[in-house]
Amino acid sequence: MESPFLSILALLAFVLLITVTGGVGYLTLAEWRDRRLREAEKREQRRTSAKKR
């Protein structure tokens, strides 16, 4: 016979695992997007400074 406490504990562990995995995925996606934006801004700055010369 399974204890209700163990069932709740297992469910909580599963929910926390999903939450942490989602958070890591979100942070990874945000970092990737921000890196692309920074690189695009650097390229644009190089283009505008090259045109001024």
mmCIF file of the N, C-alpha and C atoms, coordinates in Angstrom:
data_MODEL
# 
_entry.id   MODEL 
# 
loop_
_atom_site.group_PDB 
_atom_site.id 
_atom_site.type_symbol 
_atom_site.label_atom_id 
_atom_site.label_alt_id 
_atom_site.label_comp_id 
_atom_site.label_asym_id 
_atom_site.label_entity_id 
_atom_site.label_seq_id 
_atom_site.pdbx_PDB_ins_code 
_atom_site.Cartn_x 
_atom_site.Cartn_y 
_atom_site.Cartn_z 
_atom_site.occupancy 
_atom_site.B_iso_or_equiv 
_atom_site.pdbx_formal_charge 
_atom_site.auth_seq_id 
_atom_site.auth_comp_id 
_atom_site.auth_asym_id 
_atom_site.auth_atom_id 
_atom_site.pdbx_PDB_model_num 
ATOM 1   N N  . MET A 1 1  ? 0.823  -1.172 0.000   1.00 0.00 ? 1  MET A N  1 
ATOM 2   C CA . MET A 1 1  ? 0.000  0.000  0.000   1.00 0.00 ? 1  MET A CA 1 
ATOM 3   C C  . MET A 1 1  ? 0.885  1.260  0.000   1.00 0.00 ? 1  MET A C  1 
ATOM 4   N N  . GLU A 1 2  ? 0.559  2.196  -0.895  1.00 0.00 ? 2  GLU A N  1 
ATOM 5   C CA . GLU A 1 2  ? 1.385  3.381  -1.042  1.00 0.00 ? 2  GLU A CA 1 
ATOM 6   C C  . GLU A 1 2  ? 0.885  4.495  -0.127  1.00 0.00 ? 2  GLU A C  1 
ATOM 7   N N  . SER A 1 3  ? 1.799  5.153  0.510   1.00 0.00 ? 3  SER A N  1 
ATOM 8   C CA . SER A 1 3  ? 1.470  6.232  1.433   1.00 0.00 ? 3  SER A CA 1 
ATOM 9   C C  . SER A 1 3  ? 1.093  7.492  0.644   1.00 0.00 ? 3  SER A C  1 
ATOM 10  N N  . PRO A 1 4  ? 0.055  8.206  1.071   1.00 0.00 ? 4  PRO A N  1 
ATOM 11  C CA . PRO A 1 4  ? -0.305 9.466  0.397   1.00 0.00 ? 4  PRO A CA 1 
ATOM 12  C C  . PRO A 1 4  ? 0.833  10.495 0.474   1.00 0.00 ? 4  PRO A C  1 
ATOM 13  N N  . PHE A 1 5  ? 1.602  10.445 1.544   1.00 0.00 ? 5  PHE A N  1 
ATOM 14  C CA . PHE A 1 5  ? 2.734  11.362 1.682   1.00 0.00 ? 5  PHE A CA 1 
ATOM 15  C C  . PHE A 1 5  ? 3.749  11.145 0.569   1.00 0.00 ? 5  PHE A C  1 
ATOM 16  N N  . LEU A 1 6  ? 4.039  9.882  0.245   1.00 0.00 ? 6  LEU A N  1 
ATOM 17  C CA . LEU A 1 6  ? 5.001  9.591  -0.816  1.00 0.00 ? 6  LEU A CA 1 
ATOM 18  C C  . LEU A 1 6  ? 4.454  10.014 -2.177  1.00 0.00 ? 6  LEU A C  1 
ATOM 19  N N  . SER A 1 7  ? 3.167  9.859  -2.391  1.00 0.00 ? 7  SER A N  1 
ATOM 20  C CA . SER A 1 7  ? 2.563  10.280 -3.654  1.00 0.00 ? 7  SER A CA 1 
ATOM 21  C C  . SER A 1 7  ? 2.667  11.793 -3.831  1.00 0.00 ? 7  SER A C  1 
ATOM 22  N N  . ILE A 1 8  ? 2.370  12.516 -2.759  1.00 0.00 ? 8  ILE A N  1 
ATOM 23  C CA . ILE A 1 8  ? 2.467  13.974 -2.817  1.00 0.00 ? 8  ILE A CA 1 
ATOM 24  C C  . ILE A 1 8  ? 3.906  14.405 -3.022  1.00 0.00 ? 8  ILE A C  1 
ATOM 25  N N  . LEU A 1 9  ? 4.823  13.746 -2.351  1.00 0.00 ? 9  LEU A N  1 
ATOM 26  C CA . LEU A 1 9  ? 6.239  14.066 -2.487  1.00 0.00 ? 9  LEU A CA 1 
ATOM 27  C C  . LEU A 1 9  ? 6.724  13.802 -3.907  1.00 0.00 ? 9  LEU A C  1 
ATOM 28  N N  . ALA A 1 10 ? 6.308  12.692 -4.505  1.00 0.00 ? 10 ALA A N  1 
ATOM 29  C CA . ALA A 1 10 ? 6.703  12.372 -5.872  1.00 0.00 ? 10 ALA A CA 1 
ATOM 30  C C  . ALA A 1 10 ? 6.119  13.386 -6.848  1.00 0.00 ? 10 ALA A C  1 
ATOM 31  N N  . LEU A 1 11 ? 4.872  13.773 -6.646  1.00 0.00 ? 11 LEU A N  1 
ATOM 32  C CA . LEU A 1 11 ? 4.248  14.772 -7.507  1.00 0.00 ? 11 LEU A CA 1 
ATOM 33  C C  . LEU A 1 11 ? 4.962  16.116 -7.385  1.00 0.00 ? 11 LEU A C  1 
ATOM 34  N N  . LEU A 1 12 ? 5.298  16.506 -6.178  1.00 0.00 ? 12 LEU A N  1 
ATOM 35  C CA . LEU A 1 12 ? 6.018  17.756 -5.959  1.00 0.00 ? 12 LEU A CA 1 
ATOM 36  C C  . LEU A 1 12 ? 7.386  17.729 -6.638  1.00 0.00 ? 12 LEU A C  1 
ATOM 37  N N  . ALA A 1 13 ? 8.085  16.605 -6.531  1.00 0.00 ? 13 ALA A N  1 
ATOM 38  C CA . ALA A 1 13 ? 9.389  16.472 -7.177  1.00 0.00 ? 13 ALA A CA 1 
ATOM 39  C C  . ALA A 1 13 ? 9.247  16.597 -8.693  1.00 0.00 ? 13 ALA A C  1 
ATOM 40  N N  . PHE A 1 14 ? 8.204  15.996 -9.254  1.00 0.00 ? 14 PHE A N  1 
ATOM 41  C CA . PHE A 1 14 ? 7.967  16.069 -10.690 1.00 0.00 ? 14 PHE A CA 1 
ATOM 42  C C  . PHE A 1 14 ? 7.672  17.503 -11.124 1.00 0.00 ? 14 PHE A C  1 
ATOM 43  N N  . VAL A 1 15 ? 6.832  18.194 -10.371 1.00 0.00 ? 15 VAL A N  1 
ATOM 44  C CA . VAL A 1 15 ? 6.491  19.587 -10.696 1.00 0.00 ? 15 VAL A CA 1 
ATOM 45  C C  . VAL A 1 15 ? 7.729  20.476 -10.613 1.00 0.00 ? 15 VAL A C  1 
ATOM 46  N N  . LEU A 1 16 ? 8.547  20.280 -9.591  1.00 0.00 ? 16 LEU A N  1 
ATOM 47  C CA . LEU A 1 16 ? 9.779  21.065 -9.470  1.00 0.00 ? 16 LEU A CA 1 
ATOM 48  C C  . LEU A 1 16 ? 10.745 20.772 -10.613 1.00 0.00 ? 16 LEU A C  1 
ATOM 49  N N  . LEU A 1 17 ? 10.825 19.523 -11.020 1.00 0.00 ? 17 LEU A N  1 
ATOM 50  C CA . LEU A 1 17 ? 11.695 19.160 -12.139 1.00 0.00 ? 17 LEU A CA 1 
ATOM 51  C C  . LEU A 1 17 ? 11.250 19.860 -13.416 1.00 0.00 ? 17 LEU A C  1 
ATOM 52  N N  . ILE A 1 18 ? 9.956  19.851 -13.679 1.00 0.00 ? 18 ILE A N  1 
ATOM 53  C CA . ILE A 1 18 ? 9.430  20.522 -14.874 1.00 0.00 ? 18 ILE A CA 1 
ATOM 54  C C  . ILE A 1 18 ? 9.676  22.029 -14.789 1.00 0.00 ? 18 ILE A C  1 
ATOM 55  N N  . THR A 1 19 ? 9.465  22.612 -13.612 1.00 0.00 ? 19 THR A N  1 
ATOM 56  C CA . THR A 1 19 ? 9.658  24.057 -13.436 1.00 0.00 ? 19 THR A CA 1 
ATOM 57  C C  . THR A 1 19 ? 11.115 24.457 -13.659 1.00 0.00 ? 19 THR A C  1 
ATOM 58  N N  . VAL A 1 20 ? 12.031 23.713 -13.070 1.00 0.00 ? 20 VAL A N  1 
ATOM 59  C CA . VAL A 1 20 ? 13.460 24.033 -13.221 1.00 0.00 ? 20 VAL A CA 1 
ATOM 60  C C  . VAL A 1 20 ? 13.896 23.837 -14.668 1.00 0.00 ? 20 VAL A C  1 
ATOM 61  N N  . THR A 1 21 ? 13.440 22.769 -15.303 1.00 0.00 ? 21 THR A N  1 
ATOM 62  C CA . THR A 1 21 ? 13.792 22.526 -16.703 1.00 0.00 ? 21 THR A CA 1 
ATOM 63  C C  . THR A 1 21 ? 13.263 23.655 -17.588 1.00 0.00 ? 21 THR A C  1 
ATOM 64  N N  . GLY A 1 22 ? 12.036 24.089 -17.348 1.00 0.00 ? 22 GLY A N  1 
ATOM 65  C CA . GLY A 1 22 ? 11.471 25.200 -18.110 1.00 0.00 ? 22 GLY A CA 1 
ATOM 66  C C  . GLY A 1 22 ? 12.246 26.487 -17.893 1.00 0.00 ? 22 GLY A C  1 
ATOM 67  N N  . GLY A 1 23 ? 12.649 26.735 -16.667 1.00 0.00 ? 23 GLY A N  1 
ATOM 68  C CA . GLY A 1 23 ? 13.427 27.935 -16.365 1.00 0.00 ? 23 GLY A CA 1 
ATOM 69  C C  . GLY A 1 23 ? 14.774 27.935 -17.053 1.00 0.00 ? 23 GLY A C  1 
ATOM 70  N N  . VAL A 1 24 ? 15.447 26.810 -17.038 1.00 0.00 ? 24 VAL A N  1 
ATOM 71  C CA . VAL A 1 24 ? 16.745 26.709 -17.720 1.00 0.00 ? 24 VAL A CA 1 
ATOM 72  C C  . VAL A 1 24 ? 16.562 26.904 -19.228 1.00 0.00 ? 24 VAL A C  1 
ATOM 73  N N  . GLY A 1 25 ? 15.517 26.320 -19.778 1.00 0.00 ? 25 GLY A N  1 
ATOM 74  C CA . GLY A 1 25 ? 15.243 26.499 -21.207 1.00 0.00 ? 25 GLY A CA 1 
ATOM 75  C C  . GLY A 1 25 ? 14.963 27.951 -21.544 1.00 0.00 ? 25 GLY A C  1 
ATOM 76  N N  . TYR A 1 26 ? 14.181 28.626 -20.708 1.00 0.00 ? 26 TYR A N  1 
ATOM 77  C CA . TYR A 1 26 ? 13.872 30.037 -20.936 1.00 0.00 ? 26 TYR A CA 1 
ATOM 78  C C  . TYR A 1 26 ? 15.138 30.893 -20.875 1.00 0.00 ? 26 TYR A C  1 
ATOM 79  N N  . LEU A 1 27 ? 15.973 30.670 -19.861 1.00 0.00 ? 27 LEU A N  1 
ATOM 80  C CA . LEU A 1 27 ? 17.199 31.454 -19.737 1.00 0.00 ? 27 LEU A CA 1 
ATOM 81  C C  . LEU A 1 27 ? 18.147 31.206 -20.904 1.00 0.00 ? 27 LEU A C  1 
ATOM 82  N N  . THR A 1 28 ? 18.221 29.975 -21.369 1.00 0.00 ? 28 THR A N  1 
ATOM 83  C CA . THR A 1 28 ? 19.068 29.659 -22.517 1.00 0.00 ? 28 THR A CA 1 
ATOM 84  C C  . THR A 1 28 ? 18.566 30.371 -23.759 1.00 0.00 ? 28 THR A C  1 
ATOM 85  N N  . LEU A 1 29 ? 17.266 30.336 -23.983 1.00 0.00 ? 29 LEU A N  1 
ATOM 86  C CA . LEU A 1 29 ? 16.681 31.017 -25.141 1.00 0.00 ? 29 LEU A CA 1 
ATOM 87  C C  . LEU A 1 29 ? 16.881 32.527 -25.049 1.00 0.00 ? 29 LEU A C  1 
ATOM 88  N N  . ALA A 1 30 ? 16.707 33.109 -23.876 1.00 0.00 ? 30 ALA A N  1 
ATOM 89  C CA . ALA A 1 30 ? 16.887 34.551 -23.704 1.00 0.00 ? 30 ALA A CA 1 
ATOM 90  C C  . ALA A 1 30 ? 18.344 34.945 -23.961 1.00 0.00 ? 30 ALA A C  1 
ATOM 91  N N  . GLU A 1 31 ? 19.286 34.156 -23.465 1.00 0.00 ? 31 GLU A N  1 
ATOM 92  C CA . GLU A 1 31 ? 20.707 34.451 -23.689 1.00 0.00 ? 31 GLU A CA 1 
ATOM 93  C C  . GLU A 1 31 ? 21.045 34.371 -25.169 1.00 0.00 ? 31 GLU A C  1 
ATOM 94  N N  . TRP A 1 32 ? 20.525 33.370 -25.875 1.00 0.00 ? 32 TRP A N  1 
ATOM 95  C CA . TRP A 1 32 ? 20.768 33.212 -27.311 1.00 0.00 ? 32 TRP A CA 1 
ATOM 96  C C  . TRP A 1 32 ? 20.223 34.422 -28.069 1.00 0.00 ? 32 TRP A C  1 
ATOM 97  N N  . ARG A 1 33 ? 18.989 34.843 -27.719 1.00 0.00 ? 33 ARG A N  1 
ATOM 98  C CA . ARG A 1 33 ? 18.367 35.987 -28.389 1.00 0.00 ? 33 ARG A CA 1 
ATOM 99  C C  . ARG A 1 33 ? 19.163 37.267 -28.120 1.00 0.00 ? 33 ARG A C  1 
ATOM 100 N N  . ASP A 1 34 ? 19.572 37.477 -26.869 1.00 0.00 ? 34 ASP A N  1 
ATOM 101 C CA . ASP A 1 34 ? 20.328 38.679 -26.521 1.00 0.00 ? 34 ASP A CA 1 
ATOM 102 C C  . ASP A 1 34 ? 21.686 38.702 -27.212 1.00 0.00 ? 34 ASP A C  1 
ATOM 103 N N  . ARG A 1 35 ? 22.331 37.549 -27.316 1.00 0.00 ? 35 ARG A N  1 
ATOM 104 C CA . ARG A 1 35 ? 23.634 37.477 -27.994 1.00 0.00 ? 35 ARG A CA 1 
ATOM 105 C C  . ARG A 1 35 ? 23.482 37.858 -29.462 1.00 0.00 ? 35 ARG A C  1 
ATOM 106 N N  . ARG A 1 36 ? 22.422 37.363 -30.103 1.00 0.00 ? 36 ARG A N  1 
ATOM 107 C CA . ARG A 1 36 ? 22.179 37.720 -31.509 1.00 0.00 ? 36 ARG A CA 1 
ATOM 108 C C  . ARG A 1 36 ? 21.956 39.213 -31.657 1.00 0.00 ? 36 ARG A C  1 
ATOM 109 N N  . LEU A 1 37 ? 21.206 39.811 -30.747 1.00 0.00 ? 37 LEU A N  1 
ATOM 110 C CA . LEU A 1 37 ? 20.956 41.260 -30.821 1.00 0.00 ? 37 LEU A CA 1 
ATOM 111 C C  . LEU A 1 37 ? 22.246 42.058 -30.622 1.00 0.00 ? 37 LEU A C  1 
ATOM 112 N N  . ARG A 1 38 ? 23.073 41.652 -29.661 1.00 0.00 ? 38 ARG A N  1 
ATOM 113 C CA . ARG A 1 38 ? 24.349 42.347 -29.431 1.00 0.00 ? 38 ARG A CA 1 
ATOM 114 C C  . ARG A 1 38 ? 25.247 42.253 -30.650 1.00 0.00 ? 38 ARG A C  1 
ATOM 115 N N  . GLU A 1 39 ? 25.319 41.065 -31.264 1.00 0.00 ? 39 GLU A N  1 
ATOM 116 C CA . GLU A 1 39 ? 26.158 40.897 -32.452 1.00 0.00 ? 39 GLU A CA 1 
ATOM 117 C C  . GLU A 1 39 ? 25.636 41.750 -33.606 1.00 0.00 ? 39 GLU A C  1 
ATOM 118 N N  . ALA A 1 40 ? 24.319 41.836 -33.767 1.00 0.00 ? 40 ALA A N  1 
ATOM 119 C CA . ALA A 1 40 ? 23.741 42.661 -34.827 1.00 0.00 ? 40 ALA A CA 1 
ATOM 120 C C  . ALA A 1 40 ? 24.051 44.140 -34.582 1.00 0.00 ? 40 ALA A C  1 
ATOM 121 N N  . GLU A 1 41 ? 23.980 44.587 -33.327 1.00 0.00 ? 41 GLU A N  1 
ATOM 122 C CA . GLU A 1 41 ? 24.304 45.975 -33.008 1.00 0.00 ? 41 GLU A CA 1 
ATOM 123 C C  . GLU A 1 41 ? 25.771 46.272 -33.285 1.00 0.00 ? 41 GLU A C  1 
ATOM 124 N N  . LYS A 1 42 ? 26.658 45.337 -32.965 1.00 0.00 ? 42 LYS A N  1 
ATOM 125 C CA . LYS A 1 42 ? 28.088 45.532 -33.252 1.00 0.00 ? 42 LYS A CA 1 
ATOM 126 C C  . LYS A 1 42 ? 28.323 45.658 -34.745 1.00 0.00 ? 42 LYS A C  1 
ATOM 127 N N  . ARG A 1 43 ? 27.674 44.789 -35.528 1.00 0.00 ? 43 ARG A N  1 
ATOM 128 C CA . ARG A 1 43 ? 27.832 44.861 -36.989 1.00 0.00 ? 43 ARG A CA 1 
ATOM 129 C C  . ARG A 1 43 ? 27.327 46.195 -37.518 1.00 0.00 ? 43 ARG A C  1 
ATOM 130 N N  . GLU A 1 44 ? 26.202 46.663 -36.989 1.00 0.00 ? 44 GLU A N  1 
ATOM 131 C CA . GLU A 1 44 ? 25.633 47.938 -37.426 1.00 0.00 ? 44 GLU A CA 1 
ATOM 132 C C  . GLU A 1 44 ? 26.551 49.103 -37.054 1.00 0.00 ? 44 GLU A C  1 
ATOM 133 N N  . GLN A 1 45 ? 27.150 49.056 -35.869 1.00 0.00 ? 45 GLN A N  1 
ATOM 134 C CA . GLN A 1 45 ? 28.074 50.115 -35.463 1.00 0.00 ? 45 GLN A CA 1 
ATOM 135 C C  . GLN A 1 45 ? 29.305 50.135 -36.359 1.00 0.00 ? 45 GLN A C  1 
ATOM 136 N N  . ARG A 1 46 ? 29.802 48.947 -36.712 1.00 0.00 ? 46 ARG A N  1 
ATOM 137 C CA . ARG A 1 46 ? 30.963 48.892 -37.600 1.00 0.00 ? 46 ARG A CA 1 
ATOM 138 C C  . ARG A 1 46 ? 30.623 49.477 -38.965 1.00 0.00 ? 46 ARG A C  1 
ATOM 139 N N  . ARG A 1 47 ? 29.409 49.177 -39.471 1.00 0.00 ? 47 ARG A N  1 
ATOM 140 C CA . ARG A 1 47 ? 28.996 49.708 -40.770 1.00 0.00 ? 47 ARG A CA 1 
ATOM 141 C C  . ARG A 1 47 ? 28.886 51.220 -40.746 1.00 0.00 ? 47 ARG A C  1 
ATOM 142 N N  . THR A 1 48 ? 28.259 51.752 -39.686 1.00 0.00 ? 48 THR A N  1 
ATOM 143 C CA . THR A 1 48 ? 28.076 53.210 -39.639 1.00 0.00 ? 48 THR A CA 1 
ATOM 144 C C  . THR A 1 48 ? 29.402 53.930 -39.419 1.00 0.00 ? 48 THR A C  1 
ATOM 145 N N  . SER A 1 49 ? 30.294 53.343 -38.636 1.00 0.00 ? 49 SER A N  1 
ATOM 146 C CA . SER A 1 49 ? 31.599 54.010 -38.426 1.00 0.00 ? 49 SER A CA 1 
ATOM 147 C C  . SER A 1 49 ? 32.463 53.887 -39.669 1.00 0.00 ? 49 SER A C  1 
ATOM 148 N N  . ALA A 1 50 ? 32.316 52.845 -40.450 1.00 0.00 ? 50 ALA A N  1 
ATOM 149 C CA . ALA A 1 50 ? 33.080 52.697 -41.691 1.00 0.00 ? 50 ALA A CA 1 
ATOM 150 C C  . ALA A 1 50 ? 32.592 53.695 -42.742 1.00 0.00 ? 50 ALA A C  1 
ATOM 151 N N  . LYS A 1 51 ? 31.305 54.002 -42.750 1.00 0.00 ? 51 LYS A N  1 
ATOM 152 C CA . LYS A 1 51 ? 30.758 54.957 -43.714 1.00 0.00 ? 51 LYS A CA 1 
ATOM 153 C C  . LYS A 1 51 ? 31.211 56.372 -43.413 1.00 0.00 ? 51 LYS A C  1 
ATOM 154 N N  . LYS A 1 52 ? 31.441 56.694 -42.138 1.00 0.00 ? 52 LYS A N  1 
ATOM 155 C CA . LYS A 1 52 ? 31.831 58.043 -41.748 1.00 0.00 ? 52 LYS A CA 1 
ATOM 156 C C  . LYS A 1 52 ? 33.265 58.367 -42.154 1.00 0.00 ? 52 LYS A C  1 
ATOM 157 N N  . ARG A 1 53 ? 34.061 57.359 -42.336 1.00 0.00 ? 53 ARG A N  1 
ATOM 158 C CA . ARG A 1 53 ? 35.493 57.589 -42.645 1.00 0.00 ? 53 ARG A CA 1 
ATOM 159 C C  . ARG A 1 53 ? 35.699 58.064 -44.026 1.00 0.00 ? 53 ARG A C  1 
# 
